[in-house]
Amino acid sequence: MPSTKTTFNCYKNNIEKDIAVYEYMGTRVKLALEVNGVYHYPRNSEESLGRDVIKRRVLEEKLGYKVLTIPYFEWTILENRHRELYLDALIANSI
């Protein structure tokens, strides 16, 4: 992945973010990457649980983060060599 300043499992304002990105390819950003496994979704659904919707809203509206979600059902189908490309494209498309 290109040059980044990141923090993993970051707690700030008592809100956990799986990955926080503050610089990407020389550009200052405020991104929160949420890696959501099976327990973030109701059974047989790709819609987020209410707690995750609220967390996303707090991160975006109150704390000023751009939140990017990485759902397990997209991540697990990727081969290892494509995962870095997936993350890079996700971040690049959001800034």
N, CA, C and O atoms as a CHARMM CRD file, in Angstrom:
* protein
*
  380
    1    1 MET  N      0.84700  -1.17500   0.00000 PROA 1      0.00000
    2    1 MET  CA     0.00000   0.00000   0.00000 PROA 1      0.00000
    3    1 MET  C      0.89100   1.23700   0.00000 PROA 1      0.00000
    4    1 MET  O      1.93600   1.23800   0.65100 PROA 1      0.00000
    5    2 PRO  N      0.49900   2.29100  -0.71900 PROA 2      0.00000
    6    2 PRO  CA     1.29300   3.51800  -0.74700 PROA 2      0.00000
    7    2 PRO  C      1.45700   4.11100   0.64700 PROA 2      0.00000
    8    2 PRO  O      0.81900   3.66800   1.60200 PROA 2      0.00000
    9    3 SER  N      2.31800   5.11600   0.74800 PROA 3      0.00000
   10    3 SER  CA     2.64800   5.69300   2.04500 PROA 3      0.00000
   11    3 SER  C      1.39400   6.15000   2.78600 PROA 3      0.00000
   12    3 SER  O      0.56200   6.88200   2.25000 PROA 3      0.00000
   13    4 THR  N      1.28600   5.69900   4.02600 PROA 4      0.00000
   14    4 THR  CA     0.14000   6.06700   4.85600 PROA 4      0.00000
   15    4 THR  C      0.59700   6.25200   6.28300 PROA 4      0.00000
   16    4 THR  O      1.61000   5.69000   6.69900 PROA 4      0.00000
   17    5 LYS  N     -0.15000   7.04200   7.03400 PROA 5      0.00000
   18    5 LYS  CA    -0.00100   7.11300   8.48000 PROA 5      0.00000
   19    5 LYS  C     -1.27600   6.51200   9.04000 PROA 5      0.00000
   20    5 LYS  O     -2.36700   7.04500   8.83400 PROA 5      0.00000
   21    6 THR  N     -1.13600   5.40000   9.74800 PROA 6      0.00000
   22    6 THR  CA    -2.31300   4.68900  10.22500 PROA 6      0.00000
   23    6 THR  C     -2.18800   4.34400  11.69300 PROA 6      0.00000
   24    6 THR  O     -1.09000   4.30500  12.24800 PROA 6      0.00000
   25    7 THR  N     -3.32500   4.09500  12.31100 PROA 7      0.00000
   26    7 THR  CA    -3.41000   3.59500  13.66900 PROA 7      0.00000
   27    7 THR  C     -4.38300   2.42600  13.63800 PROA 7      0.00000
   28    7 THR  O     -5.44600   2.51800  13.02400 PROA 7      0.00000
   29    8 PHE  N     -4.02700   1.32900  14.29600 PROA 8      0.00000
   30    8 PHE  CA    -4.88000   0.15000  14.32200 PROA 8      0.00000
   31    8 PHE  C     -5.57600   0.06000  15.66600 PROA 8      0.00000
   32    8 PHE  O     -4.99000   0.38200  16.70000 PROA 8      0.00000
   33    9 ASN  N     -6.83200  -0.37900  15.65100 PROA 9      0.00000
   34    9 ASN  CA    -7.64100  -0.49100  16.86300 PROA 9      0.00000
   35    9 ASN  C     -7.52700   0.77200  17.70600 PROA 9      0.00000
   36    9 ASN  O     -7.11500   0.73000  18.86500 PROA 9      0.00000
   37   10 CYS  N     -7.89100   1.86300  17.11800 PROA 10     0.00000
   38   10 CYS  CA    -7.74000   3.19100  17.70200 PROA 10     0.00000
   39   10 CYS  C     -8.97600   3.55800  18.52200 PROA 10     0.00000
   40   10 CYS  O    -10.10400   3.43100  18.04400 PROA 10     0.00000
   41   11 TYR  N     -8.76100   4.01400  19.75400 PROA 11     0.00000
   42   11 TYR  CA    -9.83900   4.53900  20.57600 PROA 11     0.00000
   43   11 TYR  C     -9.61200   6.03500  20.72500 PROA 11     0.00000
   44   11 TYR  O     -8.61200   6.46300  21.30100 PROA 11     0.00000
   45   12 LYS  N    -10.52500   6.81400  20.21300 PROA 12     0.00000
   46   12 LYS  CA   -10.47400   8.25500  20.40300 PROA 12     0.00000
   47   12 LYS  C    -11.90600   8.70000  20.61600 PROA 12     0.00000
   48   12 LYS  O    -12.79700   8.27600  19.88000 PROA 12     0.00000
   49   13 ASN  N    -12.14600   9.53800  21.59500 PROA 13     0.00000
   50   13 ASN  CA   -13.49600   9.94600  21.96200 PROA 13     0.00000
   51   13 ASN  C    -14.34600   8.73300  22.33700 PROA 13     0.00000
   52   13 ASN  O    -15.55900   8.72500  22.13000 PROA 13     0.00000
   53   14 ASN  N    -13.69000   7.70100  22.89500 PROA 14     0.00000
   54   14 ASN  CA   -14.35200   6.47200  23.33600 PROA 14     0.00000
   55   14 ASN  C    -15.07900   5.73700  22.22000 PROA 14     0.00000
   56   14 ASN  O    -16.00300   4.96800  22.48600 PROA 14     0.00000
   57   15 ILE  N    -14.67800   5.95900  20.98400 PROA 15     0.00000
   58   15 ILE  CA   -15.23400   5.24100  19.83700 PROA 15     0.00000
   59   15 ILE  C    -14.08900   4.46900  19.19800 PROA 15     0.00000
   60   15 ILE  O    -13.07100   5.05000  18.82200 PROA 15     0.00000
   61   16 GLU  N    -14.26500   3.15000  19.07800 PROA 16     0.00000
   62   16 GLU  CA   -13.22300   2.32700  18.46800 PROA 16     0.00000
   63   16 GLU  C    -13.32600   2.36300  16.95200 PROA 16     0.00000
   64   16 GLU  O    -14.41200   2.30100  16.37700 PROA 16     0.00000
   65   17 LYS  N    -12.17100   2.46400  16.32800 PROA 17     0.00000
   66   17 LYS  CA   -12.05700   2.34800  14.88000 PROA 17     0.00000
   67   17 LYS  C    -11.05700   1.24500  14.62900 PROA 17     0.00000
   68   17 LYS  O    -10.00900   1.21200  15.27500 PROA 17     0.00000
   69   18 ASP  N    -11.34700   0.33900  13.71000 PROA 18     0.00000
   70   18 ASP  CA   -10.41800  -0.75100  13.43400 PROA 18     0.00000
   71   18 ASP  C     -9.11000  -0.19600  12.88500 PROA 18     0.00000
   72   18 ASP  O     -8.03200  -0.56700  13.34900 PROA 18     0.00000
   73   19 ILE  N     -9.20200   0.68900  11.90200 PROA 19     0.00000
   74   19 ILE  CA    -8.01600   1.31500  11.32000 PROA 19     0.00000
   75   19 ILE  C     -8.34700   2.77500  11.06300 PROA 19     0.00000
   76   19 ILE  O     -9.37400   3.08300  10.45900 PROA 19     0.00000
   77   20 ALA  N     -7.49100   3.67000  11.51400 PROA 20     0.00000
   78   20 ALA  CA    -7.65000   5.09400  11.23200 PROA 20     0.00000
   79   20 ALA  C     -6.49500   5.52000  10.33900 PROA 20     0.00000
   80   20 ALA  O     -5.33400   5.26200  10.65400 PROA 20     0.00000
   81   21 VAL  N     -6.81200   6.17200   9.22600 PROA 21     0.00000
   82   21 VAL  CA    -5.80500   6.63900   8.27800 PROA 21     0.00000
   83   21 VAL  C     -5.79800   8.15900   8.32500 PROA 21     0.00000
   84   21 VAL  O     -6.83900   8.79600   8.16400 PROA 21     0.00000
   85   22 TYR  N     -4.61300   8.74200   8.54800 PROA 22     0.00000
   86   22 TYR  CA    -4.50900  10.19200   8.66700 PROA 22     0.00000
   87   22 TYR  C     -3.73800  10.83200   7.52600 PROA 22     0.00000
   88   22 TYR  O     -3.82300  12.04100   7.31300 PROA 22     0.00000
   89   23 GLU  N     -2.99300  10.02800   6.79800 PROA 23     0.00000
   90   23 GLU  CA    -2.28600  10.53100   5.62800 PROA 23     0.00000
   91   23 GLU  C     -2.22200   9.42100   4.60100 PROA 23     0.00000
   92   23 GLU  O     -1.92700   8.26900   4.92000 PROA 23     0.00000
   93   24 TYR  N     -2.50200   9.78900   3.36100 PROA 24     0.00000
   94   24 TYR  CA    -2.48800   8.81300   2.28100 PROA 24     0.00000
   95   24 TYR  C     -1.83500   9.45600   1.07100 PROA 24     0.00000
   96   24 TYR  O     -2.35100  10.43100   0.52400 PROA 24     0.00000
   97   25 MET  N     -0.70800   8.91500   0.65700 PROA 25     0.00000
   98   25 MET  CA     0.04900   9.41500  -0.48600 PROA 25     0.00000
   99   25 MET  C      0.27800  10.93300  -0.39300 PROA 25     0.00000
  100   25 MET  O      0.10300  11.65900  -1.37100 PROA 25     0.00000
  101   26 GLY  N      0.66800  11.38800   0.78600 PROA 26     0.00000
  102   26 GLY  CA     0.98900  12.79300   0.99000 PROA 26     0.00000
  103   26 GLY  C     -0.21300  13.69000   1.22000 PROA 26     0.00000
  104   26 GLY  O     -0.04100  14.88900   1.43700 PROA 26     0.00000
  105   27 THR  N     -1.41400  13.15500   1.17900 PROA 27     0.00000
  106   27 THR  CA    -2.63200  13.93600   1.38700 PROA 27     0.00000
  107   27 THR  C     -3.15900  13.68000   2.79100 PROA 27     0.00000
  108   27 THR  O     -3.28400  12.53200   3.21700 PROA 27     0.00000
  109   28 ARG  N     -3.46900  14.76200   3.50900 PROA 28     0.00000
  110   28 ARG  CA    -4.04700  14.61300   4.84900 PROA 28     0.00000
  111   28 ARG  C     -5.49700  14.17700   4.71500 PROA 28     0.00000
  112   28 ARG  O     -6.27800  14.79900   3.99600 PROA 28     0.00000
  113   29 VAL  N     -5.84700  13.12000   5.40200 PROA 29     0.00000
  114   29 VAL  CA    -7.20000  12.57400   5.36500 PROA 29     0.00000
  115   29 VAL  C     -7.61100  12.18900   6.77900 PROA 29     0.00000
  116   29 VAL  O     -6.77900  12.12300   7.68400 PROA 29     0.00000
  117   30 LYS  N     -8.86900  11.94100   6.95300 PROA 30     0.00000
  118   30 LYS  CA    -9.37900  11.45500   8.23000 PROA 30     0.00000
  119   30 LYS  C    -10.35900  10.32500   7.91400 PROA 30     0.00000
  120   30 LYS  O    -11.57200  10.52500   7.84700 PROA 30     0.00000
  121   31 LEU  N     -9.79500   9.13800   7.72200 PROA 31     0.00000
  122   31 LEU  CA   -10.57400   7.96600   7.34400 PROA 31     0.00000
  123   31 LEU  C    -10.62700   6.96500   8.49100 PROA 31     0.00000
  124   31 LEU  O     -9.65700   6.79000   9.22700 PROA 31     0.00000
  125   32 ALA  N    -11.76000   6.32300   8.62700 PROA 32     0.00000
  126   32 ALA  CA   -11.89700   5.20400   9.55500 PROA 32     0.00000
  127   32 ALA  C    -12.30700   3.99500   8.73200 PROA 32     0.00000
  128   32 ALA  O    -13.34200   4.01400   8.06700 PROA 32     0.00000
  129   33 LEU  N    -11.50500   2.95400   8.77500 PROA 33     0.00000
  130   33 LEU  CA   -11.83000   1.71000   8.07600 PROA 33     0.00000
  131   33 LEU  C    -12.40700   0.74200   9.08900 PROA 33     0.00000
  132   33 LEU  O    -11.75300   0.39100  10.07100 PROA 33     0.00000
  133   34 GLU  N    -13.62300   0.31700   8.84900 PROA 34     0.00000
  134   34 GLU  CA   -14.28300  -0.63200   9.71700 PROA 34     0.00000
  135   34 GLU  C    -14.29300  -1.98900   9.03000 PROA 34     0.00000
  136   34 GLU  O    -14.85400  -2.14300   7.94500 PROA 34     0.00000
  137   35 VAL  N    -13.67000  -2.96900   9.66900 PROA 35     0.00000
  138   35 VAL  CA   -13.60600  -4.32200   9.14100 PROA 35     0.00000
  139   35 VAL  C    -14.71800  -5.10900   9.83000 PROA 35     0.00000
  140   35 VAL  O    -14.61900  -5.43800  11.01300 PROA 35     0.00000
  141   36 ASN  N    -15.76800  -5.40400   9.08400 PROA 36     0.00000
  142   36 ASN  CA   -16.95900  -6.00600   9.68100 PROA 36     0.00000
  143   36 ASN  C    -17.09300  -7.47800   9.33500 PROA 36     0.00000
  144   36 ASN  O    -17.21500  -7.86100   8.17200 PROA 36     0.00000
  145   37 GLY  N    -17.06800  -8.29400  10.38700 PROA 37     0.00000
  146   37 GLY  CA   -17.24700  -9.73000  10.23900 PROA 37     0.00000
  147   37 GLY  C    -18.71000 -10.11700  10.30200 PROA 37     0.00000
  148   37 GLY  O    -19.59300  -9.26200  10.23900 PROA 37     0.00000
  149   38 VAL  N    -18.95900 -11.39700  10.42500 PROA 38     0.00000
  150   38 VAL  CA   -20.32900 -11.92400  10.36700 PROA 38     0.00000
  151   38 VAL  C    -21.22000 -11.38900  11.49000 PROA 38     0.00000
  152   38 VAL  O    -22.43800 -11.33100  11.32000 PROA 38     0.00000
  153   39 TYR  N    -20.65400 -11.00100  12.61900 PROA 39     0.00000
  154   39 TYR  CA   -21.46600 -10.54200  13.74200 PROA 39     0.00000
  155   39 TYR  C    -21.88700  -9.08300  13.61400 PROA 39     0.00000
  156   39 TYR  O    -22.50100  -8.53400  14.52900 PROA 39     0.00000
  157   40 HSD  N    -21.56900  -8.46000  12.50500 PROA 40     0.00000
  158   40 HSD  CA   -22.00300  -7.08600  12.25100 PROA 40     0.00000
  159   40 HSD  C    -23.23500  -7.05400  11.35500 PROA 40     0.00000
  160   40 HSD  O    -23.70100  -5.97600  10.98500 PROA 40     0.00000
  161   41 TYR  N    -23.76500  -8.22000  11.00300 PROA 41     0.00000
  162   41 TYR  CA   -24.89200  -8.31900  10.07700 PROA 41     0.00000
  163   41 TYR  C    -25.91700  -9.31400  10.61000 PROA 41     0.00000
  164   41 TYR  O    -25.54700 -10.30600  11.23800 PROA 41     0.00000
  165   42 PRO  N    -27.20500  -9.05700  10.36500 PROA 42     0.00000
  166   42 PRO  CA   -28.20000 -10.07000  10.69900 PROA 42     0.00000
  167   42 PRO  C    -27.99100 -11.31200   9.82700 PROA 42     0.00000
  168   42 PRO  O    -27.38700 -11.23000   8.75700 PROA 42     0.00000
  169   43 ARG  N    -28.47500 -12.42200  10.27400 PROA 43     0.00000
  170   43 ARG  CA   -28.33700 -13.66400   9.51300 PROA 43     0.00000
  171   43 ARG  C    -28.95800 -13.51200   8.12400 PROA 43     0.00000
  172   43 ARG  O    -30.05200 -12.96600   7.98100 PROA 43     0.00000
  173   44 ASN  N    -28.25500 -13.99600   7.11300 PROA 44     0.00000
  174   44 ASN  CA   -28.70900 -13.97200   5.71700 PROA 44     0.00000
  175   44 ASN  C    -28.97700 -12.56400   5.18900 PROA 44     0.00000
  176   44 ASN  O    -29.88600 -12.35500   4.38600 PROA 44     0.00000
  177   45 SER  N    -28.18200 -11.60700   5.64700 PROA 45     0.00000
  178   45 SER  CA   -28.38500 -10.22600   5.21000 PROA 45     0.00000
  179   45 SER  C    -27.04200  -9.53400   5.00700 PROA 45     0.00000
  180   45 SER  O    -26.04800  -9.88600   5.64200 PROA 45     0.00000
  181   46 GLU  N    -27.02500  -8.55400   4.12100 PROA 46     0.00000
  182   46 GLU  CA   -25.83700  -7.72400   3.93300 PROA 46     0.00000
  183   46 GLU  C    -26.06800  -6.31400   4.45800 PROA 46     0.00000
  184   46 GLU  O    -25.27100  -5.41500   4.19000 PROA 46     0.00000
  185   47 GLU  N    -27.15500  -6.11000   5.20700 PROA 47     0.00000
  186   47 GLU  CA   -27.45000  -4.82300   5.83800 PROA 47     0.00000
  187   47 GLU  C    -26.80800  -4.80500   7.22600 PROA 47     0.00000
  188   47 GLU  O    -26.87700  -5.79100   7.95900 PROA 47     0.00000
  189   48 SER  N    -26.18400  -3.68200   7.58200 PROA 48     0.00000
  190   48 SER  CA   -25.52000  -3.56600   8.88000 PROA 48     0.00000
  191   48 SER  C    -26.52700  -3.55200  10.02300 PROA 48     0.00000
  192   48 SER  O    -27.66700  -3.11600   9.86400 PROA 48     0.00000
  193   49 LEU  N    -26.08100  -4.04000  11.18000 PROA 49     0.00000
  194   49 LEU  CA   -26.89300  -3.95600  12.39000 PROA 49     0.00000
  195   49 LEU  C    -27.01800  -2.50000  12.82400 PROA 49     0.00000
  196   49 LEU  O    -26.19700  -1.66200  12.45200 PROA 49     0.00000
  197   50 GLY  N    -28.03000  -2.21100  13.59900 PROA 50     0.00000
  198   50 GLY  CA   -28.28000  -0.84900  14.05600 PROA 50     0.00000
  199   50 GLY  C    -27.11200  -0.23700  14.81200 PROA 50     0.00000
  200   50 GLY  O    -26.83100   0.95100  14.65300 PROA 50     0.00000
  201   51 ARG  N    -26.42700  -1.02700  15.63100 PROA 51     0.00000
  202   51 ARG  CA   -25.29900  -0.48700  16.40200 PROA 51     0.00000
  203   51 ARG  C    -24.18500   0.00500  15.48400 PROA 51     0.00000
  204   51 ARG  O    -23.50300   0.98100  15.79700 PROA 51     0.00000
  205   52 ASP  N    -24.00100  -0.67100  14.35100 PROA 52     0.00000
  206   52 ASP  CA   -22.96900  -0.25700  13.40800 PROA 52     0.00000
  207   52 ASP  C    -23.39000   0.99000  12.63200 PROA 52     0.00000
  208   52 ASP  O    -22.55300   1.82500  12.28900 PROA 52     0.00000
  209   53 VAL  N    -24.67700   1.10900  12.36000 PROA 53     0.00000
  210   53 VAL  CA   -25.18900   2.30600  11.69900 PROA 53     0.00000
  211   53 VAL  C    -24.99200   3.51500  12.60500 PROA 53     0.00000
  212   53 VAL  O    -24.56700   4.57500  12.14400 PROA 53     0.00000
  213   54 ILE  N    -25.29600   3.36300  13.88200 PROA 54     0.00000
  214   54 ILE  CA   -25.12000   4.45900  14.84700 PROA 54     0.00000
  215   54 ILE  C    -23.64800   4.82300  14.98500 PROA 54     0.00000
  216   54 ILE  O    -23.30000   6.00300  14.99900 PROA 54     0.00000
  217   55 LYS  N    -22.78400   3.82100  15.08600 PROA 55     0.00000
  218   55 LYS  CA   -21.34300   4.07800  15.20200 PROA 55     0.00000
  219   55 LYS  C    -20.83300   4.84100  13.99000 PROA 55     0.00000
  220   55 LYS  O    -20.05000   5.78100  14.12800 PROA 55     0.00000
  221   56 ARG  N    -21.26800   4.44200  12.81600 PROA 56     0.00000
  222   56 ARG  CA   -20.85900   5.12300  11.58000 PROA 56     0.00000
  223   56 ARG  C    -21.32500   6.57700  11.59600 PROA 56     0.00000
  224   56 ARG  O    -20.57800   7.48100  11.22200 PROA 56     0.00000
  225   57 ARG  N    -22.54800   6.79000  12.02400 PROA 57     0.00000
  226   57 ARG  CA   -23.10400   8.14800  12.07800 PROA 57     0.00000
  227   57 ARG  C    -22.30200   9.02900  13.04900 PROA 57     0.00000
  228   57 ARG  O    -22.01200  10.18600  12.74300 PROA 57     0.00000
  229   58 VAL  N    -21.95000   8.48600  14.20000 PROA 58     0.00000
  230   58 VAL  CA   -21.15000   9.24400  15.17400 PROA 58     0.00000
  231   58 VAL  C    -19.77700   9.57700  14.59400 PROA 58     0.00000
  232   58 VAL  O    -19.31600  10.71400  14.69500 PROA 58     0.00000
  233   59 LEU  N    -19.12500   8.58300  13.98700 PROA 59     0.00000
  234   59 LEU  CA   -17.80600   8.82300  13.39800 PROA 59     0.00000
  235   59 LEU  C    -17.85500   9.88500  12.30800 PROA 59     0.00000
  236   59 LEU  O    -16.96500  10.73200  12.22900 PROA 59     0.00000
  237   60 GLU  N    -18.88400   9.84900  11.46600 PROA 60     0.00000
  238   60 GLU  CA   -18.96700  10.78800  10.35100 PROA 60     0.00000
  239   60 GLU  C    -19.46400  12.16500  10.79100 PROA 60     0.00000
  240   60 GLU  O    -18.81700  13.17600  10.51600 PROA 60     0.00000
  241   61 GLU  N    -20.59900  12.20500  11.46700 PROA 61     0.00000
  242   61 GLU  CA   -21.23400  13.48700  11.76500 PROA 61     0.00000
  243   61 GLU  C    -20.62900  14.20500  12.96800 PROA 61     0.00000
  244   61 GLU  O    -20.51700  15.43100  12.95500 PROA 61     0.00000
  245   62 LYS  N    -20.24800  13.48800  13.98000 PROA 62     0.00000
  246   62 LYS  CA   -19.74500  14.11900  15.20700 PROA 62     0.00000
  247   62 LYS  C    -18.22500  14.25700  15.23500 PROA 62     0.00000
  248   62 LYS  O    -17.69900  15.22900  15.77700 PROA 62     0.00000
  249   63 LEU  N    -17.51100  13.27600  14.64500 PROA 63     0.00000
  250   63 LEU  CA   -16.05300  13.27800  14.74200 PROA 63     0.00000
  251   63 LEU  C    -15.36300  13.60800  13.42500 PROA 63     0.00000
  252   63 LEU  O    -14.14100  13.75100  13.39300 PROA 63     0.00000
  253   64 GLY  N    -16.11700  13.73000  12.34500 PROA 64     0.00000
  254   64 GLY  CA   -15.56500  14.17800  11.07400 PROA 64     0.00000
  255   64 GLY  C    -14.77000  13.16700  10.26900 PROA 64     0.00000
  256   64 GLY  O    -13.97000  13.54900   9.41400 PROA 64     0.00000
  257   65 TYR  N    -14.97700  11.89100  10.52800 PROA 65     0.00000
  258   65 TYR  CA   -14.29100  10.84900   9.75800 PROA 65     0.00000
  259   65 TYR  C    -15.09100  10.49200   8.51600 PROA 65     0.00000
  260   65 TYR  O    -16.31900  10.57900   8.51200 PROA 65     0.00000
  261   66 LYS  N    -14.40300  10.09800   7.48100 PROA 66     0.00000
  262   66 LYS  CA   -15.00700   9.43000   6.33400 PROA 66     0.00000
  263   66 LYS  C    -14.88000   7.95000   6.67500 PROA 66     0.00000
  264   66 LYS  O    -13.76700   7.45800   6.85900 PROA 66     0.00000
  265   67 VAL  N    -15.99600   7.23400   6.76200 PROA 67     0.00000
  266   67 VAL  CA   -15.97900   5.83600   7.19000 PROA 67     0.00000
  267   67 VAL  C    -16.08200   4.92000   5.98000 PROA 67     0.00000
  268   67 VAL  O    -16.99400   5.04500   5.16300 PROA 67     0.00000
  269   68 LEU  N    -15.13600   4.00300   5.88000 PROA 68     0.00000
  270   68 LEU  CA   -15.11900   3.00000   4.82500 PROA 68     0.00000
  271   68 LEU  C    -15.32300   1.63900   5.48000 PROA 68     0.00000
  272   68 LEU  O    -14.60000   1.27300   6.40700 PROA 68     0.00000
  273   69 THR  N    -16.29600   0.90500   4.99900 PROA 69     0.00000
  274   69 THR  CA   -16.59700  -0.40000   5.57600 PROA 69     0.00000
  275   69 THR  C    -16.07700  -1.50600   4.66700 PROA 69     0.00000
  276   69 THR  O    -16.27400  -1.48300   3.45200 PROA 69     0.00000
  277   70 ILE  N    -15.41500  -2.46600   5.28200 PROA 70     0.00000
  278   70 ILE  CA   -14.90600  -3.63300   4.56700 PROA 70     0.00000
  279   70 ILE  C    -15.70500  -4.83600   5.07700 PROA 70     0.00000
  280   70 ILE  O    -15.39200  -5.38400   6.13400 PROA 70     0.00000
  281   71 PRO  N    -16.73600  -5.24600   4.32900 PROA 71     0.00000
  282   71 PRO  CA   -17.56400  -6.35700   4.78300 PROA 71     0.00000
  283   71 PRO  C    -16.89100  -7.70900   4.51900 PROA 71     0.00000
  284   71 PRO  O    -16.20000  -7.89000   3.51700 PROA 71     0.00000
  285   72 TYR  N    -17.10700  -8.63200   5.42300 PROA 72     0.00000
  286   72 TYR  CA   -16.49000  -9.96300   5.31700 PROA 72     0.00000
  287   72 TYR  C    -16.85300 -10.65700   4.01200 PROA 72     0.00000
  288   72 TYR  O    -16.03000 -11.38300   3.45400 PROA 72     0.00000
  289   73 PHE  N    -18.07400 -10.44700   3.51400 PROA 73     0.00000
  290   73 PHE  CA   -18.51700 -11.16400   2.31500 PROA 73     0.00000
  291   73 PHE  C    -17.83800 -10.65100   1.04800 PROA 73     0.00000
  292   73 PHE  O    -17.87800 -11.33000   0.02200 PROA 73     0.00000
  293   74 GLU  N    -17.22000  -9.47800   1.08900 PROA 74     0.00000
  294   74 GLU  CA   -16.39900  -9.02300  -0.03000 PROA 74     0.00000
  295   74 GLU  C    -14.93800  -9.43000   0.17800 PROA 74     0.00000
  296   74 GLU  O    -14.25500  -9.83200  -0.76400 PROA 74     0.00000
  297   75 TRP  N    -14.46900  -9.31900   1.42500 PROA 75     0.00000
  298   75 TRP  CA   -13.06200  -9.57400   1.74400 PROA 75     0.00000
  299   75 TRP  C    -12.68500 -11.03600   1.56100 PROA 75     0.00000
  300   75 TRP  O    -11.62500 -11.34400   1.01600 PROA 75     0.00000
  301   76 THR  N    -13.54200 -11.93000   2.01200 PROA 76     0.00000
  302   76 THR  CA   -13.18400 -13.35600   2.01300 PROA 76     0.00000
  303   76 THR  C    -13.10200 -13.95100   0.61200 PROA 76     0.00000
  304   76 THR  O    -12.42000 -14.95700   0.41600 PROA 76     0.00000
  305   77 ILE  N    -13.77300 -13.36100  -0.35500 PROA 77     0.00000
  306   77 ILE  CA   -13.71200 -13.92100  -1.70800 PROA 77     0.00000
  307   77 ILE  C    -12.46100 -13.46200  -2.46400 PROA 77     0.00000
  308   77 ILE  O    -12.15500 -13.99300  -3.53100 PROA 77     0.00000
  309   78 LEU  N    -11.74300 -12.48600  -1.92000 PROA 78     0.00000
  310   78 LEU  CA   -10.53700 -11.99300  -2.58100 PROA 78     0.00000
  311   78 LEU  C     -9.35700 -12.91500  -2.31500 PROA 78     0.00000
  312   78 LEU  O     -9.18600 -13.42100  -1.20600 PROA 78     0.00000
  313   79 GLU  N     -8.55900 -13.12500  -3.32800 PROA 79     0.00000
  314   79 GLU  CA    -7.31000 -13.83700  -3.12700 PROA 79     0.00000
  315   79 GLU  C     -6.35000 -12.89600  -2.40500 PROA 79     0.00000
  316   79 GLU  O     -6.47700 -11.67600  -2.51300 PROA 79     0.00000
  317   80 ASN  N     -5.40300 -13.44900  -1.68000 PROA 80     0.00000
  318   80 ASN  CA    -4.46800 -12.62600  -0.90000 PROA 80     0.00000
  319   80 ASN  C     -3.80800 -11.53700  -1.73100 PROA 80     0.00000
  320   80 ASN  O     -3.64700 -10.41300  -1.25600 PROA 80     0.00000
  321   81 ARG  N     -3.42800 -11.84700  -2.94700 PROA 81     0.00000
  322   81 ARG  CA    -2.71700 -10.86100  -3.76400 PROA 81     0.00000
  323   81 ARG  C     -3.61500  -9.70700  -4.20000 PROA 81     0.00000
  324   81 ARG  O     -3.11400  -8.66100  -4.61200 PROA 81     0.00000
  325   82 HSD  N     -4.93300  -9.88100  -4.11500 PROA 82     0.00000
  326   82 HSD  CA    -5.86400  -8.82400  -4.50900 PROA 82     0.00000
  327   82 HSD  C     -6.33700  -7.96400  -3.33900 PROA 82     0.00000
  328   82 HSD  O     -6.96700  -6.92800  -3.55200 PROA 82     0.00000
  329   83 ARG  N     -6.04900  -8.37000  -2.13400 PROA 83     0.00000
  330   83 ARG  CA    -6.53700  -7.62500  -0.97200 PROA 83     0.00000
  331   83 ARG  C     -5.90400  -6.24800  -0.84700 PROA 83     0.00000
  332   83 ARG  O     -6.58700  -5.27900  -0.51700 PROA 83     0.00000
  333   84 GLU  N     -4.61900  -6.15500  -1.10500 PROA 84     0.00000
  334   84 GLU  CA    -3.96200  -4.84500  -1.04200 PROA 84     0.00000
  335   84 GLU  C     -4.53100  -3.91800  -2.11600 PROA 84     0.00000
  336   84 GLU  O     -4.74500  -2.73300  -1.86100 PROA 84     0.00000
  337   85 LEU  N     -4.77200  -4.44300  -3.30000 PROA 85     0.00000
  338   85 LEU  CA    -5.36600  -3.64500  -4.37500 PROA 85     0.00000
  339   85 LEU  C     -6.77300  -3.18300  -4.00000 PROA 85     0.00000
  340   85 LEU  O     -7.15800  -2.05200  -4.29800 PROA 85     0.00000
  341   86 TYR  N     -7.53600  -4.05300  -3.34900 PROA 86     0.00000
  342   86 TYR  CA    -8.88500  -3.71900  -2.89600 PROA 86     0.00000
  343   86 TYR  C     -8.84100  -2.54700  -1.91600 PROA 86     0.00000
  344   86 TYR  O     -9.59000  -1.58000  -2.05700 PROA 86     0.00000
  345   87 LEU  N     -7.95300  -2.64300  -0.92100 PROA 87     0.00000
  346   87 LEU  CA    -7.83700  -1.56400   0.07400 PROA 87     0.00000
  347   87 LEU  C     -7.36000  -0.26800  -0.56100 PROA 87     0.00000
  348   87 LEU  O     -7.88000   0.80600  -0.26000 PROA 87     0.00000
  349   88 ASP  N     -6.37800  -0.36900  -1.43300 PROA 88     0.00000
  350   88 ASP  CA    -5.85100   0.81500  -2.08900 PROA 88     0.00000
  351   88 ASP  C     -6.93100   1.50500  -2.91400 PROA 88     0.00000
  352   88 ASP  O     -7.05800   2.72900  -2.86900 PROA 88     0.00000
  353   89 ALA  N     -7.70800   0.73200  -3.66600 PROA 89     0.00000
  354   89 ALA  CA    -8.78600   1.30600  -4.47900 PROA 89     0.00000
  355   89 ALA  C     -9.89200   1.90000  -3.59700 PROA 89     0.00000
  356   89 ALA  O    -10.44500   2.95200  -3.91900 PROA 89     0.00000
  357   90 LEU  N    -10.20800   1.23500  -2.50400 PROA 90     0.00000
  358   90 LEU  CA   -11.23300   1.73700  -1.58900 PROA 90     0.00000
  359   90 LEU  C    -10.84900   3.09500  -1.02600 PROA 90     0.00000
  360   90 LEU  O    -11.66500   4.01600  -0.98600 PROA 90     0.00000
  361   91 ILE  N     -9.59200   3.21200  -0.59100 PROA 91     0.00000
  362   91 ILE  CA    -9.12400   4.48400  -0.02600 PROA 91     0.00000
  363   91 ILE  C     -9.00400   5.54500  -1.11300 PROA 91     0.00000
  364   91 ILE  O     -9.46900   6.67100  -0.93000 PROA 91     0.00000
  365   92 ALA  N     -8.39400   5.20600  -2.22900 PROA 92     0.00000
  366   92 ALA  CA    -8.18700   6.17900  -3.31000 PROA 92     0.00000
  367   92 ALA  C     -9.51600   6.71800  -3.82900 PROA 92     0.00000
  368   92 ALA  O     -9.61000   7.90400  -4.14500 PROA 92     0.00000
  369   93 ASN  N    -10.53200   5.88700  -3.92300 PROA 93     0.00000
  370   93 ASN  CA   -11.84600   6.32900  -4.41200 PROA 93     0.00000
  371   93 ASN  C    -12.60000   7.19200  -3.41600 PROA 93     0.00000
  372   93 ASN  O    -13.55000   7.88000  -3.79000 PROA 93     0.00000
  373   94 SER  N    -12.19300   7.16700  -2.15900 PROA 94     0.00000
  374   94 SER  CA   -12.91500   7.92500  -1.13900 PROA 94     0.00000
  375   94 SER  C    -12.34600   9.33200  -0.91600 PROA 94     0.00000
  376   94 SER  O    -12.99600  10.18500  -0.31200 PROA 94     0.00000
  377   95 ILE  N    -11.12600   9.56000  -1.41200 PROA 95     0.00000
  378   95 ILE  CA   -10.54400  10.89800  -1.18700 PROA 95     0.00000
  379   95 ILE  C    -10.52000  11.71100  -2.46000 PROA 95     0.00000
  380   95 ILE  O    -10.06600  12.85600  -2.45300 PROA 95     0.00000
